[in-house]
Amino acid sequence: MSEAGATAGEEAVLECQELEDASAPLRQGDVLEWLADTGDPLRRFAIVVTADCDLAHRKHSGLLACVPVIEHERYLALFTLSARLEKAQGKLLEAATALIRRLQEANRPDFPIAMSDAAIFEWVDAVAPDEIVRELRVTEEKDARRLIELTTAIRTCSGAAADGDFDTQLDALANAWLVTQAKSGFAERRQALARDVLSTLSNLPGDAVFLHGLSPQYRLGYVAYLRAILNVDEAAVARRVTDLRDSTVAAKRIARLTSPYVFHLSQALGHVFSAIGLPDHYEASRDAFITRRAGVYGADA
């Protein structure tokens, strides 16, 4: 993963700044880093969203409400590339299914019943391409080459989806495109896909906010994912270096989100969890429930 610097003449944006006073109390917008990287993308960085008034008046019961912050490549792998990979694999499966059924009908009269879509996918995903060619008794070189090409690409997509790595998924997606379209070279197609996927950072859904960096040390591009709220024990967050000696500490504060970004994040969070209108029949059913329950407390009670 490489850091993307500012272009010539462009001043890099810093949404977060380190605190001059490390002993300052925890506040909304504080950026936390987990001390142990478990591989969970939701447990690497987080931003405190508990309101300052609740923190000041100790109304938060010692629990900090936080939104996870995900490195941009991990975010895109989770929410963008995975969906595209599934769609690309579906097209590969369509082509492979048609070819397998044709070859089964032509070469395996002892198995006259065509395999279901689910059975073909399980077979392709579990059995090596060369073995599938042998089982179908393929003799035509063109058919054998195409079958191996399709089944290999399908297995590559499955492996990339399970791996969850940005580069691995990008490779699999570019390869799937070449197998189904064959309109460009691998490197050219991969670069075009990367540019297209990265462009989604400028048009994120309402439950995500892009950040250039979290601190001077972390400038790789990140996404605050507002759909997940984490509760973090305030006592487990280190503010000073000396706090790290405590064995109960699980995270440390590394910076603070500045204005106007902290207010934009709070506003976006409010929009994600704002009230949603309910259907009319819900209100009618609720009113009927109240009427029924009220009857329980009648004069005979």
C-alpha positions as CSV (number, residue, x, y, z in Angstrom):
1,M,0.0,0.0,0.0
2,S,1.6,3.3,-1.1
3,E,1.0,6.8,0.2
4,A,-0.7,9.1,-2.2
5,G,0.9,12.6,-1.9
6,A,-0.5,15.9,-3.0
7,T,0.0,16.9,-6.6
8,A,2.4,19.7,-7.6
9,G,1.2,23.0,-6.2
10,E,-1.5,21.4,-4.1
11,E,-1.5,21.8,-0.4
12,A,-2.3,18.5,1.4
13,V,-5.4,18.7,3.5
14,L,-5.0,17.8,7.2
15,E,-8.4,17.0,8.8
16,C,-6.7,15.7,12.0
17,Q,-4.0,17.3,14.2
18,E,-2.0,16.0,17.1
19,L,-2.8,17.5,20.5
20,E,-0.3,19.9,22.1
21,D,-1.5,18.9,25.6
22,A,-1.5,15.2,25.8
23,S,-3.2,15.3,29.1
24,A,-6.3,17.1,27.7
25,P,-9.6,15.2,28.4
26,L,-11.1,13.0,25.8
27,R,-13.4,14.8,23.5
28,Q,-15.6,14.3,20.4
29,G,-13.4,13.9,17.4
30,D,-10.5,12.3,19.2
31,V,-8.8,9.7,17.0
32,L,-8.0,6.4,18.6
33,E,-5.6,3.6,17.5
34,W,-5.9,0.1,18.8
35,L,-2.6,-1.2,20.2
36,A,-3.1,-4.7,18.9
37,D,-3.8,-5.1,15.2
38,T,-6.1,-8.2,15.1
39,G,-6.8,-7.9,11.4
40,D,-10.3,-6.7,12.0
41,P,-10.8,-3.6,9.8
42,L,-13.3,-2.2,12.3
43,R,-10.7,-2.4,15.1
44,R,-7.8,-0.5,13.8
45,F,-8.7,3.2,14.1
46,A,-11.8,5.0,15.5
47,I,-13.1,8.4,16.1
48,V,-15.0,9.4,19.3
49,V,-18.5,10.6,18.5
50,T,-19.9,10.9,22.1
51,A,-21.1,14.5,22.5
52,D,-18.7,16.8,24.4
53,C,-21.5,17.8,26.9
54,D,-22.1,14.1,27.8
55,L,-18.4,13.7,28.3
56,A,-18.1,16.8,30.4
57,H,-21.1,15.9,32.6
58,R,-20.1,12.2,32.8
59,K,-23.4,11.1,31.2
60,H,-21.7,8.4,29.0
61,S,-21.3,5.8,31.8
62,G,-17.6,5.5,31.0
63,L,-18.3,4.2,27.5
64,L,-17.1,6.1,24.4
65,A,-19.3,5.8,21.3
66,C,-16.9,5.6,18.3
67,V,-17.1,5.1,14.6
68,P,-14.5,2.8,13.0
69,V,-12.0,4.3,10.5
70,I,-10.9,2.0,7.7
71,E,-7.9,2.4,5.4
72,H,-9.3,3.4,2.0
73,E,-8.1,0.2,0.3
74,R,-9.6,-2.0,2.9
75,Y,-12.9,0.0,2.7
76,L,-13.0,-0.3,-1.1
77,A,-12.2,-4.0,-0.9
78,L,-15.0,-4.6,1.5
79,F,-17.7,-2.4,0.0
80,T,-16.9,-1.8,-3.7
81,L,-14.6,-4.4,-5.1
82,S,-16.3,-7.4,-3.4
83,A,-19.6,-6.5,-5.1
84,R,-17.9,-6.1,-8.5
85,L,-16.1,-9.3,-8.1
86,E,-19.3,-11.2,-7.3
87,K,-20.9,-9.8,-10.5
88,A,-17.8,-10.6,-12.6
89,Q,-17.8,-14.1,-11.3
90,G,-21.4,-14.5,-12.1
91,K,-20.7,-13.7,-15.8
92,L,-17.8,-16.2,-15.8
93,L,-20.2,-18.8,-14.3
94,E,-22.8,-18.2,-17.0
95,A,-20.2,-18.9,-19.7
96,A,-18.7,-21.9,-17.9
97,T,-22.1,-23.4,-17.2
98,A,-23.2,-23.2,-20.9
99,L,-19.9,-24.8,-22.0
100,I,-20.0,-27.5,-19.3
101,R,-23.5,-28.5,-20.2
102,R,-22.7,-28.7,-23.9
103,L,-19.6,-30.8,-23.2
104,Q,-21.5,-33.0,-20.8
105,E,-24.3,-33.7,-23.4
106,A,-21.7,-34.4,-26.1
107,N,-19.2,-36.4,-24.2
108,R,-20.9,-38.0,-21.2
109,P,-24.1,-39.8,-22.4
110,D,-23.8,-41.9,-19.2
111,F,-24.8,-38.7,-17.3
112,P,-27.7,-37.5,-19.3
113,I,-29.2,-35.2,-16.6
114,A,-27.7,-31.7,-16.8
115,M,-26.0,-30.5,-13.6
116,S,-27.7,-27.6,-11.8
117,D,-26.1,-24.2,-11.6
118,A,-25.3,-24.8,-7.9
119,A,-23.7,-28.1,-8.6
120,I,-21.5,-26.7,-11.4
121,F,-20.3,-23.9,-9.1
122,E,-19.4,-26.3,-6.3
123,W,-17.6,-28.5,-8.8
124,V,-15.7,-25.7,-10.4
125,D,-14.8,-24.3,-7.0
126,A,-13.5,-27.6,-5.6
127,V,-11.9,-29.4,-8.5
128,A,-8.8,-28.4,-10.5
129,P,-9.5,-27.2,-14.0
130,D,-7.5,-30.0,-15.6
131,E,-9.5,-32.6,-13.7
132,I,-12.8,-31.1,-15.0
133,V,-11.5,-31.3,-18.6
134,R,-10.7,-35.0,-18.0
135,E,-14.0,-35.7,-16.4
136,L,-15.8,-34.2,-19.3
137,R,-13.6,-36.1,-21.8
138,V,-12.8,-33.0,-23.8
139,T,-10.8,-33.7,-26.9
140,E,-11.0,-30.4,-28.8
141,E,-8.1,-28.2,-27.8
142,K,-10.1,-25.0,-28.2
143,D,-12.8,-26.3,-25.8
144,A,-10.3,-27.5,-23.3
145,R,-8.4,-24.2,-23.3
146,R,-11.6,-22.2,-22.9
147,L,-12.9,-24.4,-20.1
148,I,-9.6,-24.1,-18.2
149,E,-9.6,-20.4,-18.8
150,L,-13.1,-19.9,-17.4
151,T,-12.8,-22.3,-14.4
152,T,-9.4,-20.9,-13.4
153,A,-10.8,-17.3,-13.5
154,I,-13.8,-18.4,-11.4
155,R,-11.5,-20.0,-8.8
156,T,-9.4,-16.9,-8.8
157,C,-12.4,-14.8,-8.0
158,S,-13.4,-17.1,-5.1
159,G,-9.9,-16.9,-3.7
160,A,-9.7,-13.2,-4.0
161,A,-13.1,-12.8,-2.3
162,A,-12.0,-15.0,0.6
163,D,-8.6,-13.1,0.9
164,G,-10.3,-9.7,1.0
165,D,-7.1,-7.9,-0.1
166,F,-7.4,-4.9,-2.4
167,D,-4.7,-5.8,-4.8
168,T,-5.7,-9.5,-5.0
169,Q,-9.3,-8.5,-5.8
170,L,-8.2,-6.0,-8.4
171,D,-6.1,-8.6,-10.1
172,A,-8.9,-11.1,-10.1
173,L,-11.4,-8.5,-11.5
174,A,-9.0,-7.5,-14.2
175,N,-8.4,-11.1,-15.2
176,A,-12.2,-11.8,-15.2
177,W,-12.6,-8.9,-17.6
178,L,-10.0,-10.3,-20.0
179,V,-11.5,-13.7,-19.9
180,T,-15.0,-12.5,-20.7
181,Q,-14.2,-9.4,-22.8
182,A,-10.6,-9.7,-24.1
183,K,-10.5,-6.1,-25.2
184,S,-7.3,-4.9,-23.6
185,G,-4.1,-6.0,-21.9
186,F,-4.0,-7.0,-18.2
187,A,-2.0,-4.0,-17.0
188,E,-4.1,-1.5,-18.9
189,R,-7.3,-3.0,-17.6
190,R,-6.1,-3.2,-14.0
191,Q,-5.1,0.5,-14.1
192,A,-8.5,1.5,-15.5
193,L,-10.3,-0.6,-12.8
194,A,-8.2,0.9,-10.1
195,R,-8.9,4.5,-11.3
196,D,-12.6,3.7,-11.5
197,V,-12.8,2.1,-8.0
198,L,-10.8,4.9,-6.4
199,S,-13.1,7.5,-7.9
200,T,-15.8,6.3,-5.6
201,L,-14.0,8.0,-2.8
202,S,-15.3,11.3,-4.2
203,N,-18.9,10.1,-4.1
204,L,-19.2,7.9,-1.0
205,P,-22.6,6.9,0.4
206,G,-24.1,8.9,3.2
207,D,-22.7,6.5,5.8
208,A,-19.1,7.1,5.0
209,V,-16.7,10.1,5.2
210,F,-13.3,10.3,3.5
211,L,-10.3,11.6,5.4
212,H,-6.8,12.2,3.9
213,G,-5.1,11.3,7.1
214,L,-5.4,10.6,10.8
215,S,-2.1,11.9,12.0
216,P,1.3,12.9,10.6
217,Q,2.2,9.2,10.7
218,Y,-1.0,8.0,9.0
219,R,-1.5,9.8,5.7
220,L,-2.7,6.9,3.4
221,G,-6.4,8.0,3.0
222,Y,-9.1,6.6,5.2
223,V,-12.9,6.2,5.4
224,A,-14.9,6.8,8.6
225,Y,-17.7,4.2,8.4
226,L,-20.7,5.6,10.2
227,R,-22.9,2.5,10.0
228,A,-21.1,0.7,12.8
229,I,-20.9,2.2,16.3
230,L,-18.3,0.8,18.7
231,N,-18.4,1.1,22.5
232,V,-15.0,1.6,23.9
233,D,-14.2,1.7,27.6
234,E,-12.8,5.2,28.4
235,A,-10.5,3.7,31.0
236,A,-8.9,1.5,28.3
237,V,-7.8,4.5,26.2
238,A,-4.3,5.9,26.8
239,R,-3.8,9.7,26.5
240,R,-0.2,9.9,27.7
241,V,2.8,7.7,27.1
242,T,2.9,6.8,30.7
243,D,-0.7,5.4,30.4
244,L,0.6,2.7,28.1
245,R,2.2,0.9,31.0
246,D,-1.2,0.0,32.2
247,S,-2.0,-3.6,31.1
248,T,-5.7,-2.8,30.8
249,V,-5.1,-0.2,28.1
250,A,-6.3,-1.3,24.7
251,A,-6.1,1.8,22.6
252,K,-4.3,5.2,22.5
253,R,-5.3,8.6,21.4
254,I,-3.2,9.8,18.4
255,A,-4.9,13.0,17.2
256,R,-8.1,15.0,17.1
257,L,-10.4,15.8,14.2
258,T,-10.6,19.5,13.7
259,S,-13.3,22.0,12.6
260,P,-15.2,21.9,10.3
261,Y,-14.6,18.2,9.8
262,V,-15.7,17.1,13.2
263,F,-19.0,18.9,12.8
264,H,-19.5,17.4,9.3
265,L,-18.9,13.9,10.7
266,S,-21.4,14.5,13.5
267,Q,-24.0,15.8,11.0
268,A,-23.4,12.8,8.7
269,L,-23.8,10.5,11.6
270,G,-27.1,12.1,12.5
271,H,-28.4,11.7,9.0
272,V,-27.5,8.0,9.0
273,F,-29.6,7.4,12.2
274,S,-32.3,10.0,11.7
275,A,-35.9,9.1,12.0
276,I,-37.5,7.2,9.1
277,G,-41.2,7.5,8.4
278,L,-43.2,4.3,9.1
279,P,-46.1,3.0,6.9
280,D,-49.7,4.0,7.7
281,H,-50.7,0.4,8.6
282,Y,-48.1,0.5,11.4
283,E,-49.7,3.4,13.1
284,A,-53.2,1.9,12.7
285,S,-51.9,-1.4,14.2
286,R,-50.3,0.5,17.0
287,D,-53.5,2.3,17.8
288,A,-55.5,-0.9,17.8
289,F,-52.9,-2.4,20.2
290,I,-53.4,0.5,22.6
291,T,-57.1,0.1,22.4
292,R,-56.9,-3.6,23.2
293,R,-54.5,-3.2,26.0
294,A,-56.6,-0.3,27.5
295,G,-59.5,-2.8,27.7
296,V,-57.5,-4.9,30.1
297,Y,-57.6,-2.0,32.7
298,G,-61.3,-1.6,32.5
299,A,-63.8,-1.2,35.3
300,D,-63.8,-5.0,36.1
301,A,-60.1,-5.1,36.7
